[in-house]
Amino acid sequence: MEKGAVHHRRSIRLQDYDYTKEGAYYITICTSDKRLLFGTVNHESVLLNRIGQIAEQCWLKIPDHSTNVTIDYYIVMPNHFHGILFITEPPTDSNVLLPLTSVGAQPVEYPDFNGAAPCADKVRVPCVIPRSLGSIVRSYKSAVSRLAHGLPEFKTTPIWQRNYYEHVIRDEDDLYMKRNYIQNNPLQWELDEFYCT
């Protein structure tokens, strides 16, 4: 890259897709450097440590803070997280209360951008549309990090890898496959793409 050139990260989101609209979403979030921060797998079961328990508790709190969101199958693995969530109606100011302030996230004021990306023409500003899937995931990651950093042994440990992976669930068969994958993730840990020792 030339000196003075600005690096633009390639987006892994679907171009022109409205991530605030009703639908089912499957997400995967990895730990920083895919380190085993959340626990271990023993006899095909996940044994969560304190940070793993925090990751689970924060996920379960999402519907308390975004009342147009319901959560479905999920699994906290040693170095990543899979979950399915449903955005059940278009978000409004009355049914979305972000971020997860009651589980430790810092309050953030989101101006109303009427669904438009507030930073589409700016450099080095994360492009997260308020009340979108991205803002829900960001709030979740922030809450987990804040609580984990409250533990002395993890005070300065980076918790999450940048970004996350998402899949828009298309139909009942797709939903069944994702649920099945989540359920069987601990059983197939040694074959998992994120497996490490």
C-alpha atoms as an extended CHARMM CRD file, in Angstrom:
* protein
*
       197  EXT
         1         1  MET       CA              0.0000000000        0.0000000000        0.0000000000  PROA      1               0.0000000000
         2         2  GLU       CA              1.3250000000        3.4400000000       -0.8760000000  PROA      2               0.0000000000
         3         3  LYS       CA              2.4030000000        5.7560000000        1.8770000000  PROA      3               0.0000000000
         4         4  GLY       CA             -0.5110000000        7.9870000000        2.8500000000  PROA      4               0.0000000000
         5         5  ALA       CA             -3.0860000000        5.6610000000        1.2610000000  PROA      5               0.0000000000
         6         6  VAL       CA             -6.1710000000        4.9380000000        3.3450000000  PROA      6               0.0000000000
         7         7  HSD       CA             -6.9400000000        1.2730000000        3.9860000000  PROA      7               0.0000000000
         8         8  HSD       CA            -10.5890000000        0.3440000000        3.4890000000  PROA      8               0.0000000000
         9         9  ARG       CA            -11.6820000000       -2.9600000000        5.0190000000  PROA      9               0.0000000000
        10        10  ARG       CA            -13.7910000000       -5.0620000000        2.6910000000  PROA      10              0.0000000000
        11        11  SER       CA            -17.3230000000       -5.4690000000        3.9930000000  PROA      11              0.0000000000
        12        12  ILE       CA            -18.5450000000       -9.0150000000        4.5190000000  PROA      12              0.0000000000
        13        13  ARG       CA            -22.1990000000       -7.9160000000        4.5950000000  PROA      13              0.0000000000
        14        14  LEU       CA            -24.6220000000       -8.3720000000        1.7000000000  PROA      14              0.0000000000
        15        15  GLN       CA            -24.5500000000       -5.2400000000       -0.4130000000  PROA      15              0.0000000000
        16        16  ASP       CA            -27.8250000000       -3.2770000000       -0.3460000000  PROA      16              0.0000000000
        17        17  TYR       CA            -29.4050000000       -5.6420000000        2.2370000000  PROA      17              0.0000000000
        18        18  ASP       CA            -31.4370000000       -3.9410000000        4.9910000000  PROA      18              0.0000000000
        19        19  TYR       CA            -30.2100000000       -5.5020000000        8.2470000000  PROA      19              0.0000000000
        20        20  THR       CA            -32.9570000000       -3.7420000000       10.2220000000  PROA      20              0.0000000000
        21        21  LYS       CA            -35.7540000000       -5.6780000000        8.5420000000  PROA      21              0.0000000000
        22        22  GLU       CA            -37.6940000000       -8.5990000000        9.9670000000  PROA      22              0.0000000000
        23        23  GLY       CA            -36.0380000000      -11.9460000000        9.5290000000  PROA      23              0.0000000000
        24        24  ALA       CA            -33.8820000000      -14.6830000000       11.0000000000  PROA      24              0.0000000000
        25        25  TYR       CA            -30.1280000000      -14.2470000000       11.2450000000  PROA      25              0.0000000000
        26        26  TYR       CA            -27.3870000000      -16.7380000000       12.1010000000  PROA      26              0.0000000000
        27        27  ILE       CA            -24.2620000000      -15.1280000000       13.5120000000  PROA      27              0.0000000000
        28        28  THR       CA            -20.7660000000      -16.2990000000       14.3810000000  PROA      28              0.0000000000
        29        29  ILE       CA            -18.3980000000      -14.2090000000       16.4840000000  PROA      29              0.0000000000
        30        30  CYS       CA            -14.8130000000      -15.3160000000       17.1640000000  PROA      30              0.0000000000
        31        31  THR       CA            -12.5500000000      -14.4670000000       20.0660000000  PROA      31              0.0000000000
        32        32  SER       CA             -9.4720000000      -12.3460000000       19.4660000000  PROA      32              0.0000000000
        33        33  ASP       CA             -6.8790000000      -14.4860000000       17.6580000000  PROA      33              0.0000000000
        34        34  LYS       CA             -9.3070000000      -17.4100000000       18.1750000000  PROA      34              0.0000000000
        35        35  ARG       CA             -7.9210000000      -17.9010000000       21.6890000000  PROA      35              0.0000000000
        36        36  LEU       CA             -9.7060000000      -20.3520000000       24.0020000000  PROA      36              0.0000000000
        37        37  LEU       CA            -11.1990000000      -17.6980000000       26.2960000000  PROA      37              0.0000000000
        38        38  PHE       CA            -14.6620000000      -19.1030000000       27.0580000000  PROA      38              0.0000000000
        39        39  GLY       CA            -13.9810000000      -22.5860000000       28.4210000000  PROA      39              0.0000000000
        40        40  THR       CA            -13.2840000000      -26.1030000000       27.2140000000  PROA      40              0.0000000000
        41        41  VAL       CA            -15.0370000000      -29.0130000000       25.5470000000  PROA      41              0.0000000000
        42        42  ASN       CA            -14.9750000000      -32.1740000000       27.6220000000  PROA      42              0.0000000000
        43        43  HSD       CA            -16.8100000000      -35.3900000000       26.6800000000  PROA      43              0.0000000000
        44        44  GLU       CA            -18.6770000000      -33.5240000000       23.9180000000  PROA      44              0.0000000000
        45        45  SER       CA            -20.0160000000      -30.8870000000       26.3480000000  PROA      45              0.0000000000
        46        46  VAL       CA            -18.9260000000      -27.2760000000       26.7100000000  PROA      46              0.0000000000
        47        47  LEU       CA            -17.6920000000      -26.3050000000       30.1770000000  PROA      47              0.0000000000
        48        48  LEU       CA            -17.9020000000      -22.5190000000       30.3640000000  PROA      48              0.0000000000
        49        49  ASN       CA            -15.5170000000      -20.4910000000       32.4970000000  PROA      49              0.0000000000
        50        50  ARG       CA            -16.4050000000      -17.0580000000       33.9310000000  PROA      50              0.0000000000
        51        51  ILE       CA            -16.0450000000      -15.2120000000       30.6200000000  PROA      51              0.0000000000
        52        52  GLY       CA            -17.9990000000      -17.9290000000       28.8230000000  PROA      52              0.0000000000
        53        53  GLN       CA            -20.7950000000      -17.5170000000       31.3690000000  PROA      53              0.0000000000
        54        54  ILE       CA            -20.7270000000      -13.7580000000       30.7930000000  PROA      54              0.0000000000
        55        55  ALA       CA            -21.0160000000      -14.3290000000       27.0210000000  PROA      55              0.0000000000
        56        56  GLU       CA            -24.0390000000      -16.5550000000       27.6060000000  PROA      56              0.0000000000
        57        57  GLN       CA            -25.7330000000      -14.1870000000       30.0870000000  PROA      57              0.0000000000
        58        58  CYS       CA            -25.3160000000      -11.1830000000       27.7790000000  PROA      58              0.0000000000
        59        59  TRP       CA            -26.8300000000      -13.1260000000       24.8670000000  PROA      59              0.0000000000
        60        60  LEU       CA            -29.8460000000      -14.0590000000       26.9980000000  PROA      60              0.0000000000
        61        61  LYS       CA            -30.3210000000      -10.3770000000       27.9290000000  PROA      61              0.0000000000
        62        62  ILE       CA            -30.6150000000       -9.1370000000       24.3340000000  PROA      62              0.0000000000
        63        63  PRO       CA            -34.4640000000       -9.3520000000       24.2140000000  PROA      63              0.0000000000
        64        64  ASP       CA            -34.6280000000       -7.2590000000       27.4100000000  PROA      64              0.0000000000
        65        65  HSD       CA            -32.8970000000       -4.4390000000       25.5630000000  PROA      65              0.0000000000
        66        66  SER       CA            -34.2050000000       -4.9020000000       22.0410000000  PROA      66              0.0000000000
        67        67  THR       CA            -37.8240000000       -5.9090000000       22.4290000000  PROA      67              0.0000000000
        68        68  ASN       CA            -38.2400000000       -6.5020000000       18.6950000000  PROA      68              0.0000000000
        69        69  VAL       CA            -35.5760000000       -9.2380000000       18.8900000000  PROA      69              0.0000000000
        70        70  THR       CA            -36.0320000000      -12.8370000000       19.9870000000  PROA      70              0.0000000000
        71        71  ILE       CA            -33.1910000000      -15.2710000000       20.4250000000  PROA      71              0.0000000000
        72        72  ASP       CA            -33.1670000000      -18.8790000000       19.3190000000  PROA      72              0.0000000000
        73        73  TYR       CA            -30.5550000000      -21.6340000000       19.4410000000  PROA      73              0.0000000000
        74        74  TYR       CA            -27.0520000000      -20.5760000000       20.4810000000  PROA      74              0.0000000000
        75        75  ILE       CA            -23.7950000000      -22.0930000000       21.6710000000  PROA      75              0.0000000000
        76        76  VAL       CA            -20.8020000000      -20.5550000000       23.4210000000  PROA      76              0.0000000000
        77        77  MET       CA            -17.7660000000      -22.5300000000       22.2770000000  PROA      77              0.0000000000
        78        78  PRO       CA            -14.2120000000      -22.1550000000       23.6930000000  PROA      78              0.0000000000
        79        79  ASN       CA            -13.1580000000      -19.6010000000       21.0570000000  PROA      79              0.0000000000
        80        80  HSD       CA            -16.3180000000      -18.5740000000       19.2210000000  PROA      80              0.0000000000
        81        81  PHE       CA            -20.0440000000      -18.0670000000       19.5280000000  PROA      81              0.0000000000
        82        82  HSD       CA            -22.9020000000      -19.1220000000       17.2480000000  PROA      82              0.0000000000
        83        83  GLY       CA            -26.4320000000      -17.8400000000       17.6470000000  PROA      83              0.0000000000
        84        84  ILE       CA            -29.6930000000      -17.3460000000       15.8190000000  PROA      84              0.0000000000
        85        85  LEU       CA            -31.8160000000      -14.2980000000       16.4070000000  PROA      85              0.0000000000
        86        86  PHE       CA            -35.0420000000      -13.0300000000       14.9180000000  PROA      86              0.0000000000
        87        87  ILE       CA            -35.8500000000       -9.3870000000       14.2810000000  PROA      87              0.0000000000
        88        88  THR       CA            -39.6120000000       -9.6690000000       14.6580000000  PROA      88              0.0000000000
        89        89  GLU       CA            -40.8250000000       -6.2520000000       13.5450000000  PROA      89              0.0000000000
        90        90  PRO       CA            -39.3270000000       -3.0620000000       12.1920000000  PROA      90              0.0000000000
        91        91  PRO       CA            -37.4380000000       -1.3120000000       14.9950000000  PROA      91              0.0000000000
        92        92  THR       CA            -38.8180000000        1.8220000000       16.5770000000  PROA      92              0.0000000000
        93        93  ASP       CA            -37.5810000000        4.0730000000       19.3640000000  PROA      93              0.0000000000
        94        94  SER       CA            -39.9900000000        2.3380000000       21.7420000000  PROA      94              0.0000000000
        95        95  ASN       CA            -38.9270000000       -1.2650000000       21.1110000000  PROA      95              0.0000000000
        96        96  VAL       CA            -35.1360000000       -0.9460000000       20.8910000000  PROA      96              0.0000000000
        97        97  LEU       CA            -33.1640000000       -0.0350000000       23.9760000000  PROA      97              0.0000000000
        98        98  LEU       CA            -29.4970000000       -0.2960000000       23.0740000000  PROA      98              0.0000000000
        99        99  PRO       CA            -26.9000000000       -0.9720000000       24.2950000000  PROA      99              0.0000000000
       100       100  LEU       CA            -27.0590000000       -3.6350000000       27.0120000000  PROA      100             0.0000000000
       101       101  THR       CA            -26.6320000000       -1.1140000000       29.8000000000  PROA      101             0.0000000000
       102       102  SER       CA            -27.8930000000       -3.3240000000       32.6140000000  PROA      102             0.0000000000
       103       103  VAL       CA            -25.1840000000       -5.8960000000       31.9390000000  PROA      103             0.0000000000
       104       104  GLY       CA            -22.3680000000       -3.3970000000       31.8730000000  PROA      104             0.0000000000
       105       105  ALA       CA            -22.1960000000       -1.6890000000       28.4780000000  PROA      105             0.0000000000
       106       106  GLN       CA            -21.6450000000        2.0500000000       28.2560000000  PROA      106             0.0000000000
       107       107  PRO       CA            -24.7430000000        4.0070000000       27.1590000000  PROA      107             0.0000000000
       108       108  VAL       CA            -24.4610000000        5.2960000000       23.6000000000  PROA      108             0.0000000000
       109       109  GLU       CA            -26.6120000000        7.9570000000       21.9780000000  PROA      109             0.0000000000
       110       110  TYR       CA            -27.6700000000        6.9970000000       18.4580000000  PROA      110             0.0000000000
       111       111  PRO       CA            -28.9790000000        9.8690000000       16.3380000000  PROA      111             0.0000000000
       112       112  ASP       CA            -31.8530000000        9.0550000000       13.9940000000  PROA      112             0.0000000000
       113       113  PHE       CA            -30.5020000000        8.4670000000       10.4920000000  PROA      113             0.0000000000
       114       114  ASN       CA            -33.8110000000        7.1600000000        9.0850000000  PROA      114             0.0000000000
       115       115  GLY       CA            -32.2140000000        3.8540000000        8.1400000000  PROA      115             0.0000000000
       116       116  ALA       CA            -29.3690000000        5.3940000000        6.1390000000  PROA      116             0.0000000000
       117       117  ALA       CA            -25.7930000000        4.4860000000        6.9300000000  PROA      117             0.0000000000
       118       118  PRO       CA            -24.5410000000        7.4920000000        8.9200000000  PROA      118             0.0000000000
       119       119  CYS       CA            -20.9570000000        7.0400000000        7.8190000000  PROA      119             0.0000000000
       120       120  ALA       CA            -21.1250000000        5.8460000000        4.2390000000  PROA      120             0.0000000000
       121       121  ASP       CA            -18.9290000000        8.6820000000        3.0060000000  PROA      121             0.0000000000
       122       122  LYS       CA            -16.5450000000        8.9190000000        5.9630000000  PROA      122             0.0000000000
       123       123  VAL       CA            -13.2090000000        7.2280000000        6.5300000000  PROA      123             0.0000000000
       124       124  ARG       CA            -12.2900000000        5.1740000000        9.6100000000  PROA      124             0.0000000000
       125       125  VAL       CA            -15.7390000000        5.3650000000       11.1800000000  PROA      125             0.0000000000
       126       126  PRO       CA            -17.4660000000        2.0220000000       11.7740000000  PROA      126             0.0000000000
       127       127  CYS       CA            -20.5390000000        1.8870000000        9.5760000000  PROA      127             0.0000000000
       128       128  VAL       CA            -23.2060000000        0.5490000000       11.9330000000  PROA      128             0.0000000000
       129       129  ILE       CA            -26.7920000000        1.5180000000       11.2520000000  PROA      129             0.0000000000
       130       130  PRO       CA            -28.6920000000        2.2040000000       14.4750000000  PROA      130             0.0000000000
       131       131  ARG       CA            -31.1650000000       -0.5380000000       15.4140000000  PROA      131             0.0000000000
       132       132  SER       CA            -29.7100000000       -2.9650000000       12.8550000000  PROA      132             0.0000000000
       133       133  LEU       CA            -28.2710000000       -6.4550000000       13.2710000000  PROA      133             0.0000000000
       134       134  GLY       CA            -24.8530000000       -4.8030000000       13.3780000000  PROA      134             0.0000000000
       135       135  SER       CA            -25.8200000000       -2.5440000000       16.2750000000  PROA      135             0.0000000000
       136       136  ILE       CA            -27.2610000000       -5.5220000000       18.2040000000  PROA      136             0.0000000000
       137       137  VAL       CA            -24.0470000000       -7.5100000000       17.7230000000  PROA      137             0.0000000000
       138       138  ARG       CA            -21.8850000000       -4.5070000000       18.5990000000  PROA      138             0.0000000000
       139       139  SER       CA            -23.8480000000       -3.9260000000       21.7960000000  PROA      139             0.0000000000
       140       140  TYR       CA            -23.5410000000       -7.6080000000       22.7190000000  PROA      140             0.0000000000
       141       141  LYS       CA            -19.7830000000       -7.6750000000       22.1220000000  PROA      141             0.0000000000
       142       142  SER       CA            -19.3480000000       -4.4510000000       24.0740000000  PROA      142             0.0000000000
       143       143  ALA       CA            -21.2880000000       -5.7740000000       27.0770000000  PROA      143             0.0000000000
       144       144  VAL       CA            -19.2710000000       -9.0160000000       27.1620000000  PROA      144             0.0000000000
       145       145  SER       CA            -15.9720000000       -7.1320000000       26.8760000000  PROA      145             0.0000000000
       146       146  ARG       CA            -16.8760000000       -4.6420000000       29.5910000000  PROA      146             0.0000000000
       147       147  LEU       CA            -17.8300000000       -7.3450000000       32.0790000000  PROA      147             0.0000000000
       148       148  ALA       CA            -14.8430000000       -9.5400000000       31.1760000000  PROA      148             0.0000000000
       149       149  HSD       CA            -12.4940000000       -6.5970000000       31.6730000000  PROA      149             0.0000000000
       150       150  GLY       CA            -13.9220000000       -6.2530000000       35.1760000000  PROA      150             0.0000000000
       151       151  LEU       CA            -12.2290000000       -9.5510000000       36.0540000000  PROA      151             0.0000000000
       152       152  PRO       CA             -8.6660000000       -8.8800000000       37.2480000000  PROA      152             0.0000000000
       153       153  GLU       CA             -7.1260000000      -11.7000000000       35.1970000000  PROA      153             0.0000000000
       154       154  PHE       CA             -8.7120000000      -10.3740000000       31.9820000000  PROA      154             0.0000000000
       155       155  LYS       CA             -8.4610000000       -6.6350000000       32.6160000000  PROA      155             0.0000000000
       156       156  THR       CA             -6.4470000000       -5.9310000000       29.4480000000  PROA      156             0.0000000000
       157       157  THR       CA             -7.2090000000       -9.0440000000       27.3980000000  PROA      157             0.0000000000
       158       158  PRO       CA             -8.8370000000       -8.3590000000       24.0210000000  PROA      158             0.0000000000
       159       159  ILE       CA            -11.9750000000      -10.5120000000       23.9540000000  PROA      159             0.0000000000
       160       160  TRP       CA            -13.3530000000      -10.3690000000       20.4130000000  PROA      160             0.0000000000
       161       161  GLN       CA            -12.0160000000      -10.5230000000       16.8960000000  PROA      161             0.0000000000
       162       162  ARG       CA            -13.0510000000       -7.5220000000       14.8190000000  PROA      162             0.0000000000
       163       163  ASN       CA            -16.3220000000       -7.9040000000       12.9450000000  PROA      163             0.0000000000
       164       164  TYR       CA            -18.5660000000      -10.9960000000       12.8640000000  PROA      164             0.0000000000
       165       165  TYR       CA            -20.0280000000      -13.3990000000       10.3250000000  PROA      165             0.0000000000
       166       166  GLU       CA            -23.7060000000      -13.4740000000        9.4790000000  PROA      166             0.0000000000
       167       167  HSD       CA            -26.0400000000      -15.5530000000        7.3710000000  PROA      167             0.0000000000
       168       168  VAL       CA            -29.5710000000      -14.4600000000        6.4850000000  PROA      168             0.0000000000
       169       169  ILE       CA            -31.7460000000      -17.5250000000        7.0790000000  PROA      169             0.0000000000
       170       170  ARG       CA            -33.8870000000      -18.0430000000        3.9800000000  PROA      170             0.0000000000
       171       171  ASP       CA            -36.4790000000      -20.6840000000        4.9240000000  PROA      171             0.0000000000
       172       172  GLU       CA            -37.4510000000      -23.4590000000        7.3660000000  PROA      172             0.0000000000
       173       173  ASP       CA            -34.9190000000      -25.9110000000        5.9130000000  PROA      173             0.0000000000
       174       174  ASP       CA            -32.1320000000      -23.3720000000        6.3270000000  PROA      174             0.0000000000
       175       175  LEU       CA            -33.2490000000      -22.6810000000        9.9120000000  PROA      175             0.0000000000
       176       176  TYR       CA            -33.2950000000      -26.4180000000       10.6830000000  PROA      176             0.0000000000
       177       177  MET       CA            -29.7680000000      -26.8430000000        9.3100000000  PROA      177             0.0000000000
       178       178  LYS       CA            -28.3980000000      -23.9370000000       11.3720000000  PROA      178             0.0000000000
       179       179  ARG       CA            -30.1150000000      -25.1670000000       14.5450000000  PROA      179             0.0000000000
       180       180  ASN       CA            -28.7230000000      -28.6460000000       13.9430000000  PROA      180             0.0000000000
       181       181  TYR       CA            -25.2200000000      -27.2680000000       13.4010000000  PROA      181             0.0000000000
       182       182  ILE       CA            -25.3810000000      -25.2720000000       16.6520000000  PROA      182             0.0000000000
       183       183  GLN       CA            -26.6890000000      -28.2530000000       18.6170000000  PROA      183             0.0000000000
       184       184  ASN       CA            -23.9710000000      -30.5530000000       17.2990000000  PROA      184             0.0000000000
       185       185  ASN       CA            -21.0790000000      -28.0870000000       17.5280000000  PROA      185             0.0000000000
       186       186  PRO       CA            -19.6570000000      -29.5050000000       20.8030000000  PROA      186             0.0000000000
       187       187  LEU       CA            -19.9880000000      -33.0660000000       19.4570000000  PROA      187             0.0000000000
       188       188  GLN       CA            -17.8180000000      -32.1850000000       16.4770000000  PROA      188             0.0000000000
       189       189  TRP       CA            -15.4010000000      -29.8090000000       18.1810000000  PROA      189             0.0000000000
       190       190  GLU       CA            -12.2690000000      -31.5750000000       16.9430000000  PROA      190             0.0000000000
       191       191  LEU       CA            -13.5290000000      -31.2840000000       13.3540000000  PROA      191             0.0000000000
       192       192  ASP       CA            -14.6010000000      -27.6460000000       13.7340000000  PROA      192             0.0000000000
       193       193  GLU       CA            -12.9150000000      -25.0090000000       11.5720000000  PROA      193             0.0000000000
       194       194  PHE       CA            -12.2200000000      -23.0050000000       14.7610000000  PROA      194             0.0000000000
       195       195  TYR       CA            -10.7390000000      -25.9730000000       16.6670000000  PROA      195             0.0000000000
       196       196  CYS       CA             -7.4180000000      -25.4520000000       18.3850000000  PROA      196             0.0000000000
       197       197  THR       CA             -5.7490000000      -26.7700000000       21.5180000000  PROA      197             0.0000000000
